[in-house]
């Protein structure tokens, strides 16, 4: 990565980007989390992959739940950066919203400005595992500690575009968070439960559906 993505310091004991072994924990951990899934992922397996010890990993992360939250935070930090690039030179609010929906619901494309090496893997982890990180008894305490600020800031900033387009629309944050979560659900369904979704050989059906929802809701 050639820019700095901010991740809540609450999620780690030691910043993993500050050392070679920390960066290795991240790169190998992303791959292992994607391959095994959260349930089967362990620090013991990760330590074996990086030819180190579990104690080394625990010097950086308290547990695998916090490691997963770190990866998800990292992803939303990348998305924040991509949203800035997608809207920076656009003055029309509707076009800004269209560009934002592409970023939020589409799959990473290496040809797009702002693409980062880890983005596709992180996207797959968000699709597969983010519900397990969010729907826990600890979520209120984690929220108080600022762990979800990246995600909430994204929803708030895009919701502001909705308010600009239609100040009378009563559910802007609900609309944007619903589009994001629905997009991830539909991508999960397309791989594992395909009868619950629709696909198209001509276009990305998830993105197309998201645009259609926006058009229907914000008709003027």
Residue pairs with C-beta under 8 A, 6 or more apart in sequence:
1 116
1 117
1 118
3 81
5 74
5 77
5 78
5 81
6 77
6 150
7 70
7 73
7 74
7 77
7 150
8 73
8 145
8 146
8 147
8 149
8 150
9 15
10 142
10 145
10 146
10 147
11 61
11 66
11 69
11 70
11 73
11 147
12 60
12 61
12 66
12 70
13 58
13 59
13 60
13 61
13 62
14 22
14 59
14 60
15 22
16 22
16 23
16 25
16 26
16 60
16 61
16 70
17 23
17 26
21 50
21 52
21 56
22 60
24 50
24 52
25 46
25 50
25 56
25 57
25 60
25 61
26 71
27 118
28 46
28 49
28 50
29 46
29 67
29 71
30 71
30 118
30 121
30 122
30 125
31 121
32 41
32 45
32 46
32 49
33 41
33 67
33 68
33 71
33 125
33 129
34 121
34 124
34 125
34 128
36 45
37 128
37 129
38 64
38 68
38 128
38 129
38 132
38 133
41 64
42 64
43 54
43 57
43 58
43 61
43 64
43 67
44 54
46 57
47 53
47 54
47 56
47 57
61 67
61 70
65 133
65 136
65 138
68 125
68 129
68 132
68 133
69 133
69 142
69 147
71 122
71 125
72 122
72 125
72 126
72 129
72 130
72 133
72 151
73 147
73 150
74 118
74 122
75 119
75 122
75 123
75 125
75 126
76 150
76 151
76 154
77 150
78 114
78 116
78 118
78 119
78 122
79 103
79 104
79 154
80 150
80 153
80 154
81 114
82 103
82 112
82 113
82 114
82 115
83 100
83 103
83 104
83 154
83 157
83 158
85 113
85 114
86 96
86 99
86 100
86 102
86 103
86 113
86 114
87 96
87 99
87 100
90 96
90 99
93 161
93 164
93 165
94 165
96 161
97 158
97 161
97 162
97 165
97 214
98 211
98 214
100 158
100 161
101 158
101 179
101 207
101 210
101 211
101 214
102 207
104 154
104 158
104 176
104 179
104 180
104 183
104 210
105 179
105 180
105 183
105 206
105 207
105 210
106 204
106 206
106 207
107 120
107 123
107 187
107 204
108 115
108 119
108 120
108 123
109 115
126 184
127 184
127 187
127 188
128 188
130 184
142 148
154 180
155 173
155 176
155 177
155 180
156 173
158 176
159 172
159 173
159 175
159 176
160 172
162 169
162 172
162 175
162 176
162 218
163 169
163 172
165 218
165 220
166 218
166 220
169 175
169 217
169 218
175 213
175 214
175 217
179 210
179 213
179 214
182 210
183 206
183 207
183 210
186 197
186 205
186 206
186 209
187 206
189 196
189 197
190 197
190 199
190 206
197 205
198 205
198 209
199 205
200 208
